[in-house]
Amino acid sequence: MSWNHGLPFLPGYTFLDVTKSAFHRPQTLTYSRGCALPTRPTVGIGQDPLLSEQLIQQELSELSFETPDVTYGSFDRGLVQDFIPAHVALDKKVLRYYAYFQENILFSPEEESHVRPVVIYYYLEDDSMCIIEPVVENSGLPQGKRIKRQRLPKNERGEHYHWKDLNIGADLEAYGVTYHITQCDAFTEEFLESEGIVLNEPEPMPVDPRSERRKTPRPSFTTAAGADKMHQFLTMDRKVLRFFALWEDADPNGETTPVTIQYHLVDDTVEINEVYERNCGRFPFPALMHRLKLPKITEASGTFPSCVLEVSAAEVQEYYSPKDFRVGQPITLLGRRFLLYDCDGFTKEYYQKNHPDLEMKPFEVPKKKDPLRGRRKEAPPYNGFGSPEDSLQNCFSLIPTPPKKNVLKMLENEHKVLCYRARLDSPNPGDENRHFILSYFLSDDVISIFEKPTRGIIGGKFLKKMRIPKPGSTVDDPEFYSPADFAIGATVEVFGHRFVLTEADHNVLKYLESNASRIPLQTLDSLRQTLGVETANSQLTTMVRVGSANSNPFERF
């Protein structure tokens, strides 16, 4: 089959060669004595047949003594080394050259060109380069990275710079700028010598005339300190003289107003602020005079209408200075009289250093006697609304908060309740059969009273939880009932109702005996006698309350 007829080699475009007549495969091997051998040409005319036979015998002997490589492999095969790519073998290996370029300066009578040093980095892993100019402080030139990392073109044929093209004394032209290489680092020198490249001798870096001229200080002229505003700003910025004074004619009643006079040394301006005491009743407007330069002597005559016209700077002959402020003497500023009685520590040091001839005489100002100071605040009488503690919170803040509770006491005495049985002491004969249970809660010292349901009486809550004051105690200093007052047979008066305690459970006696130091002996004896008689007669079962304070109190009696 042939397709040399110019048609594309695609199905349907190929044809059989009708002129081909031999389709056999040529024989390449022949067998001799049972071994396959390559076919050799026949012995030609003039050749020795014995020589051919000797060659055949020699080849057979070599095959008999040679071990096949296909089956067992070759013994002289060397170790194959692992292939390491260039980006791995040359990773983080950089050649560094020191160079410079000259920049021409136009229209300058002082210099013709600048010598700007640069550092050339050549990355061996991908043959890329970058050029960086070291940053010089206050040079006034855009410095830093001049050419980012890339392969720099060498010529117009598309070739790029290689590390073999770089050497000391060679020129590197990149984007119209010629860089002259002067030195290299130790690693670059060692690498190039290992590659067989001979380095030239290092060249010195030329001197930049502009940098040398900057090292020489320019001639400066010293201006008088009194007229140099810049020197005053640099030396006196944020330095303020502070005087404490009294404004004498502030009040028609003769009272003085404390003020602070601040003299700013940076621009010779004066500022006056009022000092307000707590609850002084004055309007909170502390700036008596904003910061300005105060004229001391002016050319304006006595008839000058200063109340409607301001004095211009041309009419001022002298302004107030630190010499005019003396502690212990009065001073008049804008028609107002101030008495300087003291100053701060910085002001004293300033006058001792700069004006030692001025005498400073600070004195103490007698403090005003406050008739309410030192007087004990008395709480108003209880108005009957809420508890005394809650009502007293209205005197402490505009928005009252709940009174603080003894949290530790509440946690220790949680669910601890002392229960007593009581009867109502009433002249009404119908109240004789009424029975009550008085519960005293140790967590917050409140009392609640429940009435047992009997025939004709529904029963239920008689008194919610609250603190009960003792009869005869005052409203301002109330005294409340406590477990020490609950003896068997004692009378508890609750808002006009008199209850007589008749019985108590064993939990009450157990608690009072554990706190016997705070309980009267009469109360303990009454409980012991009552509980002992009841136990002997077996009239009541021992009652011990361990459950919650919200459980039904009628189950214990």
C-alpha positions in Angstrom: 0.0 0.0 0.0 1.4 3.4 -0.9 0.2 6.9 -0.3 2.7 8.9 -2.2 0.1 10.1 -4.7 -0.4 13.4 -2.9 -3.7 12.6 -1.2 -4.1 13.0 2.6 -3.4 10.0 4.8 -7.0 9.5 5.8 -9.4 6.6 5.5 -10.8 6.4 2.0 -7.8 8.1 0.4 -5.3 5.2 0.4 -5.0 2.6 -2.5 -3.2 -0.7 -2.9 0.0 -0.9 -4.9 -1.1 -3.1 -7.9 2.5 -3.5 -9.1 3.7 -5.3 -5.9 4.2 -9.0 -6.4 6.4 -10.2 -3.5 4.7 -10.2 -0.1 7.2 -12.5 1.9 9.1 -11.3 4.9 12.9 -11.5 4.5 14.8 -14.1 6.6 17.1 -12.5 9.2 18.1 -15.6 11.2 19.5 -19.0 10.2 20.0 -22.1 12.4 23.4 -23.8 12.7 23.7 -26.8 15.0 20.5 -25.9 16.8 21.4 -22.2 17.4 19.8 -19.2 15.8 22.4 -17.1 14.1 22.1 -13.9 11.9 22.2 -14.6 8.3 25.6 -14.0 6.8 26.3 -13.4 3.2 27.5 -16.4 1.2 31.1 -16.9 0.6 32.0 -15.0 -2.5 34.5 -15.8 -5.1 38.0 -15.7 -3.8 37.1 -16.1 -0.1 38.3 -18.9 2.0 35.5 -21.2 3.2 37.6 -22.3 6.2 37.9 -18.8 7.4 34.2 -18.4 7.5 33.8 -21.7 9.4 36.4 -20.5 11.9 34.4 -17.3 12.5 31.2 -19.3 13.1 32.9 -21.6 15.6 34.4 -18.6 17.4 31.0 -16.9 17.8 29.5 -20.2 19.1 32.2 -20.5 21.7 31.6 -16.9 22.9 27.8 -17.5 23.2 28.4 -20.7 25.2 30.5 -18.9 27.8 28.5 -15.6 28.0 25.7 -15.3 30.5 22.5 -13.8 28.9 21.9 -10.3 30.1 18.2 -10.6 29.6 17.8 -13.3 32.2 20.3 -12.4 34.9 21.3 -8.9 34.1 24.8 -7.4 33.7 27.3 -7.5 36.6 29.3 -4.5 35.4 26.3 -2.1 35.4 27.1 1.0 37.5 24.9 2.8 40.1 22.4 5.2 38.5 22.6 8.6 40.2 19.3 10.4 41.0 18.4 13.2 38.8 18.2 16.6 40.6 16.6 19.4 38.7 18.2 22.8 38.6 15.5 24.6 40.6 16.3 22.2 43.5 20.1 22.1 43.2 20.5 25.8 42.8 17.7 26.9 45.2 18.5 30.0 47.3 21.9 30.4 45.6 22.3 34.0 44.5 25.3 35.8 43.0 25.8 39.4 44.3 27.7 42.1 42.4 28.3 45.6 43.4 28.0 48.2 40.6 27.2 51.8 39.9 25.8 54.0 37.2 26.1 57.6 36.4 23.2 60.0 36.1 23.7 63.2 34.2 22.5 66.4 35.9 21.4 69.2 33.5 21.4 72.9 34.3 23.3 72.6 37.5 26.3 74.9 38.2 27.5 72.7 41.1 27.6 69.2 39.6 27.5 67.4 36.3 26.5 63.9 37.3 25.6 61.7 40.2 27.3 58.4 41.0 24.6 56.1 42.3 25.7 52.7 43.6 23.5 49.6 43.1 23.5 45.9 44.0 22.9 43.3 41.3 21.4 40.0 42.4 21.6 37.0 40.0 19.4 34.0 40.9 21.0 30.7 39.6 17.8 28.7 39.8 16.1 30.5 36.9 18.8 32.9 35.6 16.7 35.9 36.7 18.2 39.2 38.0 17.1 42.2 40.0 18.8 45.5 40.7 18.4 47.4 44.0 19.8 50.8 44.9 20.5 51.2 48.7 18.3 53.8 50.3 20.2 56.9 51.6 18.4 59.0 54.2 17.4 62.5 53.1 18.9 62.0 49.7 16.0 63.5 47.9 16.1 60.7 45.2 13.7 57.9 44.5 15.7 54.9 45.6 15.1 51.2 46.3 14.3 48.5 43.8 15.1 49.8 40.3 14.4 46.6 38.3 12.3 43.8 39.7 13.3 40.2 39.4 13.2 39.1 35.8 15.4 37.8 33.0 17.2 40.8 31.5 17.5 40.9 27.7 21.0 40.9 26.3 20.5 42.0 22.7 17.9 42.3 20.0 18.1 38.7 19.0 16.2 37.6 22.1 19.2 36.4 24.2 19.3 37.0 27.9 22.1 37.6 30.3 23.8 34.6 31.8 26.1 34.4 34.8 29.0 33.7 32.4 28.5 37.2 31.0 29.1 38.9 34.4 32.5 39.7 35.7 34.3 42.4 37.6 35.0 45.4 35.3 32.2 44.4 32.9 29.3 46.6 31.9 25.7 45.4 32.2 23.2 47.4 30.0 19.6 47.1 31.0 16.8 49.2 29.7 19.1 52.0 28.5 21.1 52.3 31.7 24.7 51.0 31.9 25.8 49.5 35.1 29.6 49.0 35.7 30.4 46.1 38.0 33.2 46.8 40.5 33.1 44.0 43.1 31.4 40.8 44.2 30.9 38.9 47.4 32.8 35.8 48.6 30.2 33.3 47.5 30.1 34.7 44.0 33.9 34.6 43.8 34.0 31.0 44.9 31.2 29.9 42.5 32.8 31.5 39.5 36.2 30.1 40.3 34.7 26.6 40.6 33.2 27.0 37.2 36.5 27.9 35.7 35.9 31.7 35.2 38.8 34.0 36.1 37.7 37.1 37.9 39.2 40.4 37.3 40.7 42.6 40.0 38.2 44.5 42.2 37.8 48.2 41.3 37.2 51.0 43.8 33.7 52.6 43.9 34.0 56.2 42.5 33.2 59.0 44.8 29.9 60.8 44.4 30.5 64.6 44.5 27.0 65.2 45.8 27.5 62.9 48.8 30.8 64.5 49.6 29.3 68.0 49.4 26.5 67.0 51.8 29.1 65.8 54.4 30.5 69.3 54.6 28.1 71.5 56.6 26.8 74.6 55.0 27.6 78.0 56.5 24.9 79.0 59.0 24.1 82.4 60.3 23.0 82.9 64.0 20.1 85.2 64.6 19.5 87.1 67.8 17.5 85.0 70.3 14.9 87.7 70.8 13.9 87.9 67.2 14.2 84.3 66.3 10.7 82.8 66.3 11.9 79.4 65.2 14.4 79.2 68.1 11.6 80.2 70.5 9.3 77.6 69.1 11.9 74.8 69.3 13.0 75.6 72.8 9.8 76.7 74.5 7.1 74.6 72.9 4.6 73.1 75.5 6.3 75.1 78.3 3.7 77.1 80.3 3.9 79.3 83.3 1.0 78.7 85.6 -0.1 81.1 88.3 -2.9 80.8 90.8 -4.7 84.1 91.4 -7.9 85.6 92.8 -10.2 87.8 90.7 -10.9 90.5 93.3 -13.7 92.5 91.6 -15.7 89.6 90.3 -18.5 89.8 92.9 -20.2 93.0 94.0 -20.5 91.5 97.5 -16.7 91.5 97.9 -16.2 87.7 97.3 -13.2 86.7 95.2 -13.2 84.1 92.4 -10.2 81.8 92.0 -8.7 81.7 88.6 -5.6 80.2 86.9 -3.4 82.4 84.6 -1.3 80.5 82.1 1.5 82.2 80.2 2.6 80.3 77.1 6.3 80.8 76.5 6.2 79.6 72.9 4.4 82.7 71.6 4.0 85.0 74.7 0.3 84.5 74.9 -1.9 84.6 78.1 -4.9 82.6 79.0 -7.2 82.9 82.1 -9.6 80.2 83.3 -11.9 80.2 86.3 -11.7 77.5 88.9 -15.1 76.2 90.1 -15.6 74.4 93.4 -18.1 71.7 93.9 -21.7 73.0 94.2 -20.5 76.6 93.9 -23.7 77.5 91.9 -21.9 79.3 89.1 -22.5 78.8 85.4 -20.0 76.3 84.0 -18.1 78.7 81.7 -14.5 78.4 82.7 -12.8 80.4 79.9 -12.6 83.9 81.3 -10.2 85.0 78.6 -9.1 83.0 75.6 -5.4 82.7 74.6 -4.0 86.0 73.2 -1.1 88.4 73.5 -1.9 91.1 76.1 -0.7 94.6 75.2 0.9 96.4 78.1 1.8 99.9 76.7 -0.1 101.3 73.7 0.0 104.6 71.7 -3.8 105.0 72.1 -4.8 108.0 74.0 -7.2 108.1 76.9 -10.1 109.0 74.6 -9.5 106.0 72.4 -12.8 104.0 72.3 -11.3 100.7 73.3 -14.7 99.3 74.2 -15.8 99.3 70.6 -12.4 99.2 68.7 -9.5 96.9 69.2 -5.9 98.1 69.4 -3.9 97.1 66.4 -0.4 95.6 66.5 1.0 98.8 65.1 -0.2 100.8 68.1 1.2 98.4 70.7 4.6 99.4 72.1 5.1 96.5 74.6 3.4 93.2 75.5 3.2 91.5 78.8 6.3 89.3 79.5 7.2 86.8 82.3 8.8 89.7 84.3 5.4 91.4 84.8 4.0 88.4 86.7 5.2 88.3 90.3 3.7 86.1 92.9 2.4 88.0 95.9 1.6 91.2 93.9 -1.5 92.2 92.0 -1.6 92.6 88.3 -4.2 94.3 86.0 -5.1 92.5 82.8 -7.6 94.1 80.4 -9.0 96.3 83.2 -9.4 93.4 85.7 -7.4 93.2 88.9 -5.9 89.8 89.8 -3.9 88.9 92.9 -1.2 86.3 92.3 -0.8 84.2 95.4 1.0 81.0 94.2 2.4 79.1 91.1 3.3 75.6 90.2 6.7 73.9 90.5 7.8 74.5 86.8 7.1 78.2 87.1 9.3 78.4 90.3 12.2 76.7 88.6 11.8 78.9 85.5 12.0 82.1 87.5 15.0 80.8 89.6 16.9 80.0 86.5 16.0 82.9 84.2 14.9 85.7 86.5 16.7 85.2 89.9 16.4 88.9 90.7 12.5 88.7 90.9 11.3 88.0 94.4 8.4 85.4 94.6 6.3 85.7 97.8 3.6 83.0 97.7 1.0 83.1 100.5 -2.0 81.0 101.6 -5.5 82.1 100.8 -7.9 81.6 103.7 -10.4 79.0 102.7 -14.1 79.7 102.9 -16.0 78.1 105.7 -18.7 75.9 104.4 -21.6 75.8 107.0 -22.6 72.4 105.7 -19.1 70.9 105.7 -18.6 68.5 108.6 -22.3 68.3 109.4 -23.7 64.8 109.6 -26.3 64.2 107.1 -29.6 63.2 108.7 -32.0 60.9 107.0 -35.6 62.2 106.8 -38.2 60.4 108.9 -39.8 57.1 107.6 -42.9 57.9 105.6 -44.5 54.4 106.0 -44.2 53.3 102.4 -42.3 50.0 102.0 -39.7 48.8 104.3 -37.4 51.4 106.1 -34.4 50.1 104.1 -36.1 50.5 100.8 -37.5 53.9 101.7 -34.0 55.1 102.8 -32.5 54.3 99.3 -34.4 57.3 97.9 -32.2 59.6 100.0 -28.9 58.2 98.5 -29.5 58.5 94.7 -32.0 59.8 92.3 -32.7 56.3 90.9 -32.9 54.1 94.0 -31.4 50.7 94.0 -32.4 47.7 96.2 -30.6 47.6 99.6 -27.7 45.2 99.8 -28.3 41.8 101.4 -26.0 39.6 103.5 -25.5 37.0 100.8 -23.2 34.8 103.0 -25.9 34.6 105.7 -28.5 33.7 103.1 -26.4 30.9 101.8 -25.5 29.5 105.2 -29.1 29.6 106.5 -31.0 28.7 103.3 -34.1 26.5 104.0 -33.6 26.9 107.8 -36.9 27.9 109.5 -37.9 28.0 113.2 -41.5 27.0 113.7 -43.7 27.9 116.7 -47.3 27.2 117.6 -49.2 30.3 118.8 -52.7 31.4 119.8 -54.3 34.7 119.5 -54.7 36.7 122.7 -58.0 38.5 122.1 -60.9 39.5 124.3 -63.2 38.1 121.6 -64.4 34.6 122.7 -64.6 33.5 119.1 -60.8 33.7 118.8 -60.1 31.1 121.4 -60.2 28.1 119.0 -58.0 29.7 116.4 -54.5 28.2 116.1 -51.5 29.8 114.3 -48.1 28.7 113.2 -45.4 31.4 113.4 -42.3 30.7 111.1 -39.1 32.6 111.5 -36.8 32.4 108.4 -33.1 32.6 109.5 -31.8 33.5 106.0 -33.3 37.0 106.0 -34.9 37.4 109.5 -38.5 37.6 108.3 -41.6 36.2 109.9 -44.7 34.7 108.4 -47.9 33.5 110.1 -50.3 30.9 108.9 -53.6 30.0 110.5 -54.7 26.4 110.7 -58.1 25.6 109.2 -60.6 24.7 111.9 -64.3 24.3 112.1 -65.9 27.6 110.9 -62.5 29.1 109.9 -61.0 28.7 106.5 -57.4 29.4 107.5 -54.5 30.3 105.3 -51.9 33.0 105.2 -52.4 35.5 108.0 -49.1 37.5 107.5 -46.8 37.4 104.5 -43.0 37.4 105.0 -41.7 40.6 106.6 -39.7 41.9 109.5 -41.8 42.7 112.5 -40.6 45.6 114.8 -40.9 45.3 118.5 -43.5 47.5 120.3 -42.0 50.7 121.6 -39.2 50.9 119.0 -39.0 54.2 117.0 -39.4 54.5 113.3 -35.9 56.0 112.8 -34.2 53.3 114.8 -36.5 50.2 114.7 -35.7 47.0 116.7 -37.0 43.8 115.1 -38.0 40.4 116.6 -35.3 37.7 116.7 -35.2 34.1 118.0 -33.9 35.3 121.4 -37.4 36.9 121.9 -39.4 33.8 121.2 -39.7 32.0 124.5 -42.6 29.7 125.3 -45.3 31.8 126.8 -43.9 35.1 125.4 -46.2 37.5 123.6 -45.4 38.7 120.0 -47.3 41.8 118.9 -47.9 42.0 115.2 -49.6 45.2 114.0 -52.0 45.3 116.9 -52.5 41.5 117.2 -51.1 39.7 120.2 -49.9 36.1 119.7 -48.8 33.9 122.6 -46.3 31.2 121.8 -47.4 27.8 123.2 -45.2 25.2 121.5 -42.1 24.7 119.3 -40.4 21.8 117.5 -37.1 20.2 118.4 -35.4 21.9 115.5 -35.8 25.3 117.3 -34.2 23.9 120.5 -31.4 22.4 118.6 -30.6 25.7 116.8 -30.8 27.8 119.9 -28.6 25.4 121.9 -25.9 25.7 119.1 -26.1 29.5 119.5 -26.5 29.6 123.2 -24.1 32.5 123.6 -26.6 34.8 121.9 -29.8 33.4 123.4 -31.1 34.3 126.9 -31.1 31.4 129.4 -34.8 32.1 130.1 -35.7 31.3 126.5 -33.7 28.0 126.5 -35.3 26.9 129.8 -38.8 27.5 128.6 -38.2 25.5 125.5 -36.6 22.6 127.4 -39.4 22.4 129.9 -42.1 22.5 127.3 -40.5 19.9 125.0 -39.6 17.7 128.0 -43.1 17.6 129.3 -44.6 16.9 125.9 -42.2 14.0 125.3 -43.0 12.4 128.7 -46.7 12.7 128.3 -46.4 11.5 124.6 -49.0 14.2 123.6 -47.0 15.3 120.5 -44.7 13.6 118.2 -41.2 14.9 117.7 -41.3 17.5 115.0 -38.1 18.2 113.0 -38.2 20.5 110.0 -35.6 19.7 107.3 -37.5 20.4 104.1 -38.1 23.6 102.1 -39.4 26.8 103.5 -42.2 26.6 101.0 -43.6 23.3 102.3 -47.0 23.2 104.1 -46.4 24.3 107.7 -49.6 22.6 108.9 -48.1 19.1 108.5 -45.8 19.7 111.5 -48.5 20.4 114.1 
